[in-house]
Structure formats: C-alpha cells, structure tokens
Amino acid sequence: MGLVFSDAETLPVGSIRRLRYIPSEGEAEAGVLAFARALKHLNFAWAFCGFLLRLPVIHHTAQFLTDVAGFGPSTPSAICATGQGGINSCGGASKDGAEK
C-alpha cells in the first residue's frame, strides 16, 4: 500500500482536468483536496497540514487562490510521439492503428 504517481499526459485525453487522488476505498478527490489527501503519506506534520487544508472554508479558499493564480482546471495534451512502426512512446499504436 502506498502512493502511486501517474503522469496526466499518459491518461486518455480529457479524462482528467485537475490533480486527482484515488484512494483504495472511498471517493476520489480532485484539486486542493487531492493534494491534501496525498500529504498524509509523508509524515505526521504534513498529514496535519493536509488535515487543516481539508477543512471546508480553508480548502474552498485555497482552491479559489490556486485557480486565480493560474493552476485551475486544464486538459493536458498527450506527449507521446509516434516512432517507427506507428508505435508511440506511451506504448500504444498511433491514430492510424499501424503497429510493427
């Protein structure tokens, strides 16, 4: 059991717009709440900061401030380049379906 990081660019285009935390049980969190949930995996001090950040008024304010600062919802584009034989660097086939 631990924290697994995945690049947003490797996910299907349009499937994610903010930072996302998906626990093994319970509901997924997005944005500042996801960051706060991830802090609990570091140590007690950061877990306590994450707890404070998850309080309703604080997380709404923090989410607003991050959105205003330019870290609002965005749709990442795929960074996979198509190489020889139509295989892209993410391991799948190119749009035309060509495979080696």
CORDA-V171513 format. One record per backbone hydrogen bond with DSSP energy under -1.0 kcal/mol. CO is the residue of the C=O (numbers start at 1). NH is the residue of the N-H. Records with the same first field share a line. If there is no record, write none. Layout:
BEGIN
CO = NH  NH
END
This chain:
BEGIN
7 = 10
8 = 11
12 = 15
17 = 74
19 = 31
21 = 29
29 = 21
31 = 35
32 = 36
33 = 37
34 = 38
35 = 39
38 = 41
39 = 42
43 = 47
44 = 48
45 = 49
46 = 50
47 = 51
48 = 52
49 = 53
50 = 54
52 = 55
55 = 59
56 = 60
57 = 61
58 = 62
59 = 63
60 = 64
61 = 65
62 = 66
63 = 67
64 = 68
65 = 69
66 = 71
67 = 70
81 = 89
83 = 86
84 = 87
86 = 94
87 = 83
88 = 91
92 = 88
94 = 97
END
